[in-house]
Amino acid sequence: MKKVSLILTALVMSIASFAAPKPVKVNTAASSVAWYAEKVTGKHNGTVAISAGALNVNGNKLVGGNFTIDLKTIKALDITDPNYNQKFIGHISSGDFFEVEKFPTATFVITKIAGNQVTGNLTIKGITKSISFPAEISVKGGKVAAKASITIDRTDYNIQYGSKKFFDSIGDKAIMDDFKLVVSLVSE
């Protein structure tokens, strides 16, 4: 009987060690996305809001998750003239860039975490590509804090406006293909 009890205890403990990851909601008010883009003659920066997300925690490790970016909230912080700011946001929200009316959100779904390297599927304008980047990740008491600087080639998502890849004679009106997102996620 003692032997059966020991075997059952060992079985329960080994099953517990393979417990399913616990999802925790992303605190959208405390989380942020900053964006940075450059052109030959200058650069722009701004923010865009995270509208939803969940992070999967197993013990003190982040093992998966996702978040959604609300592209209707995109803001330019460097343009102080209200008319030019509105025109700029209108342009990057149009079909030349993010086509926000048709594609109001972008999403990221984590597919793998190895050490501090995160891999996942980024969807912009209905196009999904796998990307990888280093991240600072902390899990304490079931709470997650993660931060990453992610460089994205916009042409991978059919955002071609002003790209030298597609318009080789564009000269100093060219817009760099890469833009950067600095993502900071905090769980509730």
Contacts in CASP RR format, 6 or more apart in sequence:
PFRMAT RR
TARGET T0000
AUTHOR 0000-0000-0000
METHOD contacts of the structure
MODEL  1
MKKVSLILTALVMSIASFAAPKPVKVNTAASSVAWYAEKVTGKHNGTVAI
SAGALNVNGNKLVGGNFTIDLKTIKALDITDPNYNQKFIGHISSGDFFEV
EKFPTATFVITKIAGNQVTGNLTIKGITKSISFPAEISVKGGKVAAKASI
TIDRTDYNIQYGSKKFFDSIGDKAIMDDFKLVVSLVSE
19 58 0 8 1.000
20 58 0 8 1.000
21 56 0 8 1.000
21 57 0 8 1.000
21 58 0 8 1.000
21 63 0 8 1.000
21 64 0 8 1.000
22 56 0 8 1.000
22 57 0 8 1.000
22 58 0 8 1.000
22 59 0 8 1.000
22 142 0 8 1.000
23 54 0 8 1.000
23 55 0 8 1.000
23 56 0 8 1.000
23 57 0 8 1.000
23 65 0 8 1.000
24 54 0 8 1.000
24 55 0 8 1.000
24 56 0 8 1.000
24 57 0 8 1.000
24 142 0 8 1.000
24 143 0 8 1.000
24 144 0 8 1.000
24 187 0 8 1.000
24 188 0 8 1.000
25 53 0 8 1.000
25 54 0 8 1.000
25 187 0 8 1.000
25 188 0 8 1.000
26 50 0 8 1.000
26 52 0 8 1.000
26 53 0 8 1.000
26 54 0 8 1.000
26 55 0 8 1.000
26 67 0 8 1.000
26 185 0 8 1.000
26 186 0 8 1.000
26 187 0 8 1.000
26 188 0 8 1.000
27 186 0 8 1.000
27 187 0 8 1.000
27 188 0 8 1.000
28 49 0 8 1.000
28 50 0 8 1.000
28 51 0 8 1.000
28 52 0 8 1.000
28 53 0 8 1.000
30 186 0 8 1.000
31 50 0 8 1.000
31 67 0 8 1.000
31 183 0 8 1.000
31 184 0 8 1.000
31 185 0 8 1.000
31 186 0 8 1.000
32 47 0 8 1.000
32 49 0 8 1.000
32 50 0 8 1.000
32 183 0 8 1.000
32 184 0 8 1.000
33 47 0 8 1.000
33 48 0 8 1.000
33 49 0 8 1.000
33 50 0 8 1.000
33 69 0 8 1.000
33 181 0 8 1.000
33 182 0 8 1.000
33 183 0 8 1.000
33 184 0 8 1.000
34 45 0 8 1.000
34 46 0 8 1.000
34 47 0 8 1.000
34 181 0 8 1.000
34 182 0 8 1.000
35 45 0 8 1.000
35 46 0 8 1.000
35 47 0 8 1.000
35 48 0 8 1.000
35 74 0 8 1.000
35 179 0 8 1.000
35 180 0 8 1.000
35 181 0 8 1.000
35 182 0 8 1.000
36 43 0 8 1.000
36 44 0 8 1.000
36 45 0 8 1.000
36 46 0 8 1.000
36 179 0 8 1.000
36 180 0 8 1.000
36 181 0 8 1.000
36 182 0 8 1.000
37 43 0 8 1.000
37 44 0 8 1.000
37 45 0 8 1.000
37 175 0 8 1.000
37 176 0 8 1.000
37 179 0 8 1.000
37 180 0 8 1.000
38 44 0 8 1.000
38 175 0 8 1.000
38 176 0 8 1.000
38 179 0 8 1.000
39 173 0 8 1.000
39 174 0 8 1.000
39 175 0 8 1.000
39 176 0 8 1.000
40 171 0 8 1.000
40 172 0 8 1.000
40 173 0 8 1.000
40 174 0 8 1.000
40 175 0 8 1.000
40 176 0 8 1.000
41 172 0 8 1.000
41 173 0 8 1.000
43 78 0 8 1.000
44 76 0 8 1.000
44 78 0 8 1.000
44 79 0 8 1.000
44 88 0 8 1.000
45 76 0 8 1.000
45 77 0 8 1.000
45 78 0 8 1.000
46 74 0 8 1.000
46 75 0 8 1.000
46 76 0 8 1.000
46 77 0 8 1.000
46 78 0 8 1.000
47 73 0 8 1.000
47 74 0 8 1.000
47 75 0 8 1.000
47 77 0 8 1.000
48 69 0 8 1.000
48 70 0 8 1.000
48 71 0 8 1.000
48 73 0 8 1.000
48 74 0 8 1.000
48 75 0 8 1.000
49 69 0 8 1.000
49 70 0 8 1.000
49 73 0 8 1.000
50 67 0 8 1.000
50 68 0 8 1.000
50 69 0 8 1.000
50 70 0 8 1.000
50 185 0 8 1.000
51 68 0 8 1.000
51 69 0 8 1.000
51 70 0 8 1.000
51 73 0 8 1.000
51 105 0 8 1.000
52 67 0 8 1.000
52 68 0 8 1.000
53 65 0 8 1.000
53 66 0 8 1.000
53 67 0 8 1.000
53 68 0 8 1.000
54 65 0 8 1.000
54 66 0 8 1.000
54 67 0 8 1.000
55 62 0 8 1.000
55 64 0 8 1.000
55 65 0 8 1.000
55 144 0 8 1.000
55 146 0 8 1.000
55 185 0 8 1.000
55 187 0 8 1.000
56 62 0 8 1.000
56 63 0 8 1.000
56 64 0 8 1.000
56 65 0 8 1.000
56 110 0 8 1.000
57 63 0 8 1.000
57 139 0 8 1.000
57 142 0 8 1.000
57 144 0 8 1.000
57 187 0 8 1.000
59 139 0 8 1.000
59 142 0 8 1.000
60 139 0 8 1.000
60 140 0 8 1.000
60 141 0 8 1.000
60 142 0 8 1.000
61 113 0 8 1.000
61 139 0 8 1.000
62 110 0 8 1.000
62 113 0 8 1.000
62 137 0 8 1.000
62 139 0 8 1.000
62 144 0 8 1.000
62 146 0 8 1.000
63 113 0 8 1.000
64 110 0 8 1.000
64 113 0 8 1.000
65 109 0 8 1.000
65 110 0 8 1.000
66 107 0 8 1.000
66 108 0 8 1.000
66 109 0 8 1.000
66 110 0 8 1.000
67 107 0 8 1.000
67 108 0 8 1.000
67 183 0 8 1.000
67 185 0 8 1.000
68 105 0 8 1.000
68 106 0 8 1.000
68 107 0 8 1.000
69 105 0 8 1.000
69 106 0 8 1.000
69 107 0 8 1.000
69 108 0 8 1.000
70 104 0 8 1.000
70 105 0 8 1.000
71 93 0 8 1.000
71 98 0 8 1.000
71 100 0 8 1.000
71 103 0 8 1.000
71 104 0 8 1.000
71 105 0 8 1.000
71 106 0 8 1.000
72 93 0 8 1.000
72 100 0 8 1.000
72 104 0 8 1.000
74 89 0 8 1.000
74 92 0 8 1.000
74 93 0 8 1.000
74 98 0 8 1.000
74 100 0 8 1.000
75 89 0 8 1.000
76 85 0 8 1.000
76 88 0 8 1.000
76 89 0 8 1.000
79 85 0 8 1.000
79 88 0 8 1.000
91 97 0 8 1.000
92 98 0 8 1.000
93 99 0 8 1.000
93 100 0 8 1.000
93 101 0 8 1.000
94 100 0 8 1.000
95 102 0 8 1.000
96 159 0 8 1.000
96 161 0 8 1.000
97 154 0 8 1.000
97 159 0 8 1.000
97 161 0 8 1.000
98 106 0 8 1.000
98 124 0 8 1.000
98 125 0 8 1.000
98 159 0 8 1.000
99 125 0 8 1.000
102 125 0 8 1.000
103 124 0 8 1.000
103 125 0 8 1.000
103 126 0 8 1.000
106 122 0 8 1.000
106 123 0 8 1.000
106 124 0 8 1.000
107 121 0 8 1.000
107 122 0 8 1.000
107 123 0 8 1.000
108 120 0 8 1.000
108 121 0 8 1.000
108 122 0 8 1.000
108 123 0 8 1.000
109 120 0 8 1.000
109 121 0 8 1.000
109 123 0 8 1.000
110 118 0 8 1.000
110 119 0 8 1.000
110 120 0 8 1.000
111 119 0 8 1.000
111 120 0 8 1.000
111 121 0 8 1.000
111 130 0 8 1.000
112 118 0 8 1.000
112 119 0 8 1.000
112 120 0 8 1.000
113 119 0 8 1.000
113 137 0 8 1.000
116 134 0 8 1.000
116 135 0 8 1.000
116 136 0 8 1.000
116 137 0 8 1.000
117 132 0 8 1.000
117 133 0 8 1.000
117 134 0 8 1.000
117 135 0 8 1.000
118 132 0 8 1.000
118 133 0 8 1.000
118 134 0 8 1.000
118 135 0 8 1.000
118 137 0 8 1.000
118 148 0 8 1.000
119 130 0 8 1.000
119 131 0 8 1.000
119 132 0 8 1.000
120 130 0 8 1.000
120 131 0 8 1.000
120 132 0 8 1.000
121 128 0 8 1.000
121 129 0 8 1.000
121 130 0 8 1.000
121 131 0 8 1.000
122 128 0 8 1.000
122 129 0 8 1.000
122 130 0 8 1.000
122 131 0 8 1.000
122 152 0 8 1.000
124 152 0 8 1.000
124 157 0 8 1.000
124 159 0 8 1.000
125 157 0 8 1.000
125 158 0 8 1.000
125 159 0 8 1.000
126 157 0 8 1.000
127 156 0 8 1.000
127 157 0 8 1.000
127 158 0 8 1.000
129 156 0 8 1.000
129 157 0 8 1.000
131 150 0 8 1.000
131 152 0 8 1.000
133 148 0 8 1.000
133 149 0 8 1.000
133 150 0 8 1.000
133 151 0 8 1.000
134 148 0 8 1.000
135 146 0 8 1.000
135 147 0 8 1.000
135 148 0 8 1.000
136 146 0 8 1.000
136 147 0 8 1.000
136 148 0 8 1.000
137 144 0 8 1.000
137 145 0 8 1.000
137 146 0 8 1.000
138 144 0 8 1.000
138 145 0 8 1.000
138 146 0 8 1.000
142 187 0 8 1.000
143 186 0 8 1.000
143 187 0 8 1.000
144 185 0 8 1.000
144 186 0 8 1.000
144 187 0 8 1.000
145 184 0 8 1.000
145 185 0 8 1.000
145 186 0 8 1.000
145 187 0 8 1.000
146 183 0 8 1.000
146 184 0 8 1.000
146 185 0 8 1.000
147 182 0 8 1.000
147 183 0 8 1.000
147 184 0 8 1.000
147 185 0 8 1.000
148 182 0 8 1.000
148 183 0 8 1.000
149 180 0 8 1.000
149 181 0 8 1.000
149 182 0 8 1.000
150 180 0 8 1.000
150 181 0 8 1.000
150 182 0 8 1.000
150 183 0 8 1.000
151 178 0 8 1.000
151 179 0 8 1.000
151 180 0 8 1.000
152 178 0 8 1.000
152 179 0 8 1.000
152 180 0 8 1.000
152 181 0 8 1.000
153 177 0 8 1.000
153 178 0 8 1.000
154 163 0 8 1.000
154 177 0 8 1.000
154 178 0 8 1.000
154 179 0 8 1.000
155 163 0 8 1.000
155 165 0 8 1.000
155 166 0 8 1.000
155 177 0 8 1.000
160 166 0 8 1.000
160 167 0 8 1.000
161 175 0 8 1.000
162 170 0 8 1.000
162 173 0 8 1.000
162 174 0 8 1.000
162 175 0 8 1.000
163 170 0 8 1.000
163 174 0 8 1.000
163 175 0 8 1.000
163 177 0 8 1.000
164 170 0 8 1.000
164 171 0 8 1.000
164 174 0 8 1.000
164 177 0 8 1.000
165 177 0 8 1.000
167 174 0 8 1.000
END
